[in-house]
Amino acid sequence: MSFEGQDDRGGPGMRGAGGRRRGFDEEPAAADDERVPEDATVVTNLDELARRAGGGGSETVHPHLIVIAGNNVGKYYRLDRPITYMGRGETCEVQIQDTGISRKHARVVVEVTGEVWLEDLESTNGTFVENHRIDRRMLRDGDKIQLGRTSIIKFTLTDATELRFAEQMYISATQDALTRLNNRKYFDEQFLAEYAFASRHRIALSVLMIDIDHFKKVNDTYGHPAGDLVLKVVARTLAKILRTEDIVARYGGEEFVVVTRGIDKANTRVLAERIRSTVEALAIPHESGELKNTISVGTATLIDGSPPSRTALVAAADTALYRAKRRGRNRVEQWSETDPMEAPPSGVSEDTNA
């Protein structure tokens, strides 16, 4: 079984963030005879501002959907095809995990005339636009679409500059600034969907809790910049090993979490050992010499409804992680059904229905 791949669940621009853009991040060079006093006001206009922002003057607007309530708040979907399906099913271009949404709930149709229509696909709980249940309705800029119990999506006509801004805001809200991995908020939302899917289809779902051993000693000995470097290198290592469909996030401090679907308990251990041994082999260049680190890993796998909830699954992986720490660190431990269940990790509320 191959685990190669990269995680790309962090939304648009997950791996391409960074770099300087002329006109945004630096002042354009000016000839000596064009220089003005520092306290002078430079007169410009809207066309010039648009040109500097990459818009080239007036920009063409495109239809988009933006999630404003429910999971993945802030995520944008460009309606760049004739038909876009919305629903809980994996084949939907706009996939929304909400128990009140049908597998194929509704679709958006972009006509050659430029008109955009929303059509309900005989969904169980209906499709609403501006609080009115609809079968078919032409969308207008700013219309709010409600699907299911909690999901609200706004239809908007957006130009490239606004879209870039929205994408950056989404990245900021879902990405850890230091490691560029998904953050805890993103993990919580996606794990909710993954657990619901695995429970419905009765497939294996594994959680790996990963903690860098003796991380405080790194900070105390070499300083916090060295600790930051270790975190970034370990994060990159995780992203390289895992598959595209896996979720990896910084859980807090020096702790990371991985969620992987469709891998049984035995192969979850194989993956965890591969991650552990790869990190152990790292030699991170530093001004004080090479930094060597190890990790401890605890895993738990959802099999036939056990553990009985998503928070219990995380708590089970945490229990295994603590056992790995107690038994000497730099090792993998797996939770089993005979292990006593500890309280859910702090910050996670208990539930029984995904």
C-alpha positions as CSV (number, residue, x, y, z in Angstrom):
1,M,0.0,0.0,0.0
2,S,1.4,3.4,-1.0
3,F,1.1,6.4,1.2
4,E,2.9,8.8,-1.0
5,G,1.4,12.1,-1.8
6,Q,0.7,15.6,-0.5
7,D,-2.1,17.0,1.5
8,D,-4.1,19.7,-0.3
9,R,-7.0,20.1,2.0
10,G,-6.0,23.5,3.2
11,G,-8.1,25.4,0.6
12,P,-6.8,27.5,-2.4
13,G,-3.1,28.3,-2.4
14,M,-2.3,25.8,0.4
15,R,1.3,25.2,-0.7
16,G,1.9,28.2,-2.9
17,A,1.7,31.0,-0.3
18,G,4.6,33.3,0.0
19,G,6.8,35.4,-2.2
20,R,6.8,39.0,-3.0
21,R,4.6,40.6,-5.7
22,R,5.6,43.9,-7.2
23,G,3.0,46.5,-6.5
24,F,1.8,44.9,-3.3
25,D,4.9,44.1,-1.3
26,E,7.4,46.6,-2.5
27,E,7.5,50.1,-4.0
28,P,8.3,50.3,-7.7
29,A,11.7,51.7,-8.4
30,A,11.6,55.3,-9.6
31,A,14.1,57.3,-11.7
32,D,16.0,60.0,-9.8
33,D,14.1,62.8,-11.5
34,E,10.8,61.1,-10.5
35,R,11.5,61.0,-6.8
36,V,9.2,63.1,-4.6
37,P,9.7,64.3,-1.0
38,E,8.7,61.8,1.7
39,D,6.0,64.1,3.0
40,A,4.4,64.7,-0.4
41,T,1.0,63.2,-1.4
42,V,1.2,61.1,-4.6
43,V,-1.9,61.5,-6.7
44,T,-3.3,58.4,-8.3
45,N,-6.6,57.0,-9.5
46,L,-8.7,53.9,-9.4
47,D,-7.5,52.6,-12.7
48,E,-3.9,52.8,-11.5
49,L,-4.7,51.0,-8.2
50,A,-6.5,48.2,-10.2
51,R,-3.4,48.0,-12.5
52,R,-1.1,47.6,-9.5
53,A,-3.3,45.0,-8.0
54,G,-3.1,42.9,-11.2
55,G,-6.5,43.8,-12.5
56,G,-5.4,45.8,-15.5
57,G,-8.2,48.4,-15.0
58,S,-11.7,47.2,-15.1
59,E,-12.0,43.5,-14.2
60,T,-14.5,40.9,-15.4
61,V,-16.7,39.5,-12.7
62,H,-17.4,35.8,-12.4
63,P,-20.1,33.9,-10.5
64,H,-19.0,32.3,-7.2
65,L,-20.4,30.6,-4.2
66,I,-19.0,31.4,-0.8
67,V,-19.9,29.5,2.4
68,I,-21.0,31.9,5.1
69,A,-22.4,29.5,7.7
70,G,-21.8,25.8,8.5
71,N,-18.6,23.9,7.7
72,N,-15.7,25.6,5.7
73,V,-16.9,29.1,6.3
74,G,-15.2,31.5,3.9
75,K,-14.5,28.8,1.2
76,Y,-15.1,30.0,-2.4
77,Y,-16.3,27.9,-5.3
78,R,-16.0,29.4,-8.8
79,L,-18.9,28.5,-11.0
80,D,-16.8,27.8,-14.1
81,R,-18.8,25.0,-15.6
82,P,-22.3,24.8,-17.1
83,I,-23.6,22.7,-14.2
84,T,-22.3,22.5,-10.6
85,Y,-23.8,20.0,-8.2
86,M,-24.2,20.7,-4.4
87,G,-24.7,18.0,-1.8
88,R,-23.3,15.5,0.6
89,G,-22.1,13.1,-2.0
90,E,-18.4,12.8,-3.0
91,T,-19.1,13.4,-6.7
92,C,-20.6,16.9,-5.9
93,E,-18.3,19.8,-6.9
94,V,-19.6,21.7,-3.8
95,Q,-19.5,19.0,-1.2
96,I,-21.1,20.0,2.2
97,Q,-21.2,17.7,5.2
98,D,-24.5,18.4,6.8
99,T,-26.8,15.7,8.0
100,G,-29.8,17.6,6.6
101,I,-28.4,17.7,3.1
102,S,-29.1,15.1,0.4
103,R,-26.4,13.3,-1.5
104,K,-27.3,15.4,-4.6
105,H,-29.3,18.2,-3.1
106,A,-29.3,20.9,-5.8
107,R,-27.4,22.2,-8.8
108,V,-26.4,25.5,-10.2
109,V,-26.8,26.0,-14.0
110,V,-24.9,28.7,-15.8
111,E,-26.7,29.6,-19.1
112,V,-24.9,30.8,-22.2
113,T,-26.7,34.1,-21.7
114,G,-24.9,34.6,-18.4
115,E,-28.0,33.9,-16.3
116,V,-27.4,31.6,-13.3
117,W,-30.2,29.3,-12.1
118,L,-30.5,27.2,-8.9
119,E,-32.5,24.0,-9.1
120,D,-33.6,21.7,-6.3
121,L,-33.0,18.0,-7.1
122,E,-36.0,16.7,-5.1
123,S,-34.0,17.0,-1.9
124,T,-35.5,15.7,1.3
125,N,-35.4,19.0,3.2
126,G,-35.6,21.4,0.3
127,T,-33.6,24.3,-1.0
128,F,-34.2,27.8,0.2
129,V,-33.2,31.2,-1.3
130,E,-33.8,34.2,0.9
131,N,-35.9,32.1,3.2
132,H,-38.2,30.9,0.4
133,R,-38.3,27.3,-0.7
134,I,-37.7,27.0,-4.4
135,D,-37.8,24.4,-7.1
136,R,-36.0,26.6,-9.7
137,R,-34.9,30.2,-9.4
138,M,-32.6,32.7,-11.1
139,L,-29.9,33.8,-8.7
140,R,-29.0,37.5,-8.2
141,D,-25.8,38.9,-6.7
142,G,-26.0,38.6,-2.9
143,D,-28.7,35.8,-2.7
144,K,-28.3,33.6,0.3
145,I,-28.9,29.8,-0.3
146,Q,-29.8,27.6,2.6
147,L,-29.2,23.8,2.4
148,G,-29.8,21.5,5.3
149,R,-30.0,22.7,8.9
150,T,-26.9,24.9,9.2
151,S,-25.3,25.5,5.8
152,I,-25.8,28.9,4.1
153,I,-24.1,29.8,0.9
154,K,-24.0,33.2,-0.7
155,F,-24.1,33.7,-4.5
156,T,-21.9,36.5,-5.5
157,L,-20.4,38.1,-8.7
158,T,-16.7,38.6,-7.9
159,D,-13.7,40.0,-9.8
160,A,-10.2,38.6,-9.6
161,T,-9.0,41.1,-7.0
162,E,-11.9,40.3,-4.6
163,L,-11.4,36.6,-5.2
164,R,-7.6,36.8,-4.3
165,F,-8.5,38.7,-1.1
166,A,-11.2,36.1,-0.2
167,E,-8.8,33.2,-0.9
168,Q,-6.1,34.8,1.3
169,M,-8.7,35.3,4.1
170,Y,-9.7,31.7,3.9
171,I,-6.1,30.5,4.0
172,S,-5.5,32.7,7.1
173,A,-8.5,31.2,8.8
174,T,-7.7,27.6,8.1
175,Q,-3.9,27.4,7.9
176,D,-1.3,27.4,10.6
177,A,0.9,30.4,10.0
178,L,4.2,28.7,11.0
179,T,4.0,25.3,9.5
180,R,1.6,26.0,6.6
181,L,-0.4,22.9,7.7
182,N,-4.1,23.0,8.3
183,N,-5.0,24.4,11.7
184,R,-7.1,23.1,14.5
185,K,-10.2,24.8,13.3
186,Y,-9.9,23.2,9.9
187,F,-9.2,19.8,11.4
188,D,-12.3,20.0,13.6
189,E,-14.6,20.8,10.7
190,Q,-13.1,18.2,8.3
191,F,-12.9,15.5,11.0
192,L,-16.6,15.9,11.7
193,A,-17.3,15.1,8.0
194,E,-14.8,12.2,7.8
195,Y,-16.3,10.5,10.9
196,A,-19.8,10.9,9.6
197,F,-18.8,9.4,6.2
198,A,-16.9,6.5,7.8
199,S,-19.7,5.7,10.2
200,R,-22.3,5.8,7.4
201,H,-20.3,3.6,5.1
202,R,-18.8,1.4,7.8
203,I,-15.2,1.9,6.6
204,A,-12.1,2.2,8.7
205,L,-11.0,5.6,9.9
206,S,-7.8,6.1,11.8
207,V,-6.5,9.0,13.9
208,L,-2.7,9.4,14.6
209,M,-1.7,11.8,17.4
210,I,2.0,12.8,17.0
211,D,4.1,14.6,19.6
212,I,7.7,15.8,19.2
213,D,9.7,14.3,22.1
214,H,11.6,16.6,24.5
215,F,10.6,19.7,22.4
216,K,10.9,22.0,25.4
217,K,14.6,21.0,25.6
218,V,15.1,22.2,22.0
219,N,13.7,25.6,22.9
220,D,15.6,25.8,26.1
221,T,18.9,24.7,24.6
222,Y,18.9,26.3,21.1
223,G,16.2,29.0,21.4
224,H,12.7,29.4,20.0
225,P,13.8,30.0,16.4
226,A,15.4,26.5,16.4
227,G,12.1,25.1,17.8
228,D,10.2,26.8,15.0
229,L,12.6,25.3,12.5
230,V,12.0,21.8,13.9
231,L,8.2,22.3,13.7
232,K,8.4,23.4,10.1
233,V,10.6,20.5,9.0
234,V,8.5,17.9,10.7
235,A,5.4,19.4,9.2
236,R,6.9,19.3,5.7
237,T,7.9,15.7,6.3
238,L,4.4,14.7,7.3
239,A,2.9,16.4,4.2
240,K,5.3,14.5,1.9
241,I,4.5,11.1,3.4
242,L,0.7,11.3,3.5
243,R,-1.8,10.9,0.7
244,T,-3.7,13.7,-0.9
245,E,-6.9,12.5,0.7
246,D,-5.5,12.4,4.2
247,I,-5.9,15.2,6.7
248,V,-2.9,16.5,8.5
249,A,-3.0,19.5,10.9
250,R,-1.1,21.2,13.7
251,Y,-3.1,20.3,16.7
252,G,-1.4,22.6,19.2
253,G,2.2,23.3,20.3
254,E,4.4,20.5,19.2
255,E,1.5,18.1,18.5
256,F,0.2,17.1,15.1
257,V,-2.9,15.0,14.1
258,V,-3.5,12.9,11.1
259,V,-6.8,11.4,9.9
260,T,-6.6,8.7,7.3
261,R,-9.6,6.9,5.7
262,G,-9.8,3.3,4.5
263,I,-6.7,2.0,6.2
264,D,-7.1,-0.9,8.7
265,K,-5.4,-1.1,12.1
266,A,-2.4,-3.1,10.9
267,N,-1.6,-0.7,8.0
268,T,-2.2,2.3,10.3
269,R,0.7,1.0,12.4
270,V,2.8,0.6,9.2
271,L,2.1,4.2,8.3
272,A,2.8,5.4,11.9
273,E,6.1,3.6,12.0
274,R,7.1,5.0,8.7
275,I,6.4,8.5,9.9
276,R,8.3,7.9,13.2
277,S,11.4,6.4,11.5
278,T,11.5,9.1,8.8
279,V,11.5,11.9,11.5
280,E,14.1,10.0,13.5
281,A,16.4,10.0,10.5
282,L,16.2,13.7,9.9
283,A,19.3,15.8,10.4
284,I,18.1,19.4,10.5
285,P,20.9,21.9,9.7
286,H,21.3,24.6,12.4
287,E,24.0,27.1,13.2
288,S,24.8,25.1,16.4
289,G,25.0,21.9,14.5
290,E,22.5,19.3,13.2
291,L,19.3,19.0,15.2
292,K,18.1,15.4,15.8
293,N,14.5,14.8,17.0
294,T,12.2,11.9,17.6
295,I,8.4,11.6,17.9
296,S,5.9,9.5,19.7
297,V,2.8,8.4,18.0
298,G,-0.5,7.1,19.3
299,T,-3.1,5.7,16.9
300,A,-6.8,4.6,17.1
301,T,-8.9,3.1,14.4
302,L,-12.7,3.2,14.1
303,I,-13.9,-0.3,13.5
304,D,-17.6,-1.4,13.6
305,G,-18.7,1.7,15.6
306,S,-15.9,1.6,18.2
307,P,-14.8,4.0,19.6
308,P,-18.4,5.2,19.7
309,S,-18.0,8.9,18.8
310,R,-15.5,11.1,17.0
311,T,-14.3,12.7,20.3
312,A,-13.9,9.2,21.7
313,L,-11.7,8.3,18.7
314,V,-9.4,11.3,19.3
315,A,-9.3,10.5,23.0
316,A,-8.4,6.9,22.2
317,A,-5.5,8.0,20.0
318,D,-4.4,10.4,22.8
319,T,-4.5,7.5,25.3
320,A,-2.1,5.5,23.0
321,L,0.1,8.6,22.6
322,Y,0.5,9.0,26.4
323,R,1.3,5.3,26.7
324,A,4.1,5.8,24.1
325,K,5.5,8.6,26.2
326,R,5.4,6.6,29.4
327,R,7.1,3.6,27.7
328,G,10.2,5.6,26.7
329,R,9.1,7.8,23.7
330,N,10.2,7.4,20.1
331,R,7.7,4.6,19.6
332,V,4.2,3.9,18.2
333,E,1.4,2.6,20.4
334,Q,-2.1,1.6,19.3
335,W,-5.4,1.8,21.2
336,S,-7.4,-1.4,21.5
337,E,-10.9,-2.1,22.5
338,T,-9.7,-3.4,25.9
339,D,-8.0,-0.2,26.9
340,P,-9.8,2.1,29.4
341,M,-11.2,5.2,27.8
342,E,-10.0,8.5,29.2
343,A,-11.8,11.8,29.1
344,P,-11.9,13.6,25.7
345,P,-9.0,15.9,25.1
346,S,-9.4,19.5,26.3
347,G,-11.3,21.7,24.0
348,V,-13.3,18.9,22.3
349,S,-16.9,18.5,23.2
350,E,-18.3,15.0,23.5
351,D,-21.0,13.7,21.2
352,T,-22.4,10.5,19.9
353,N,-23.6,11.2,16.4
354,A,-20.6,12.4,14.5
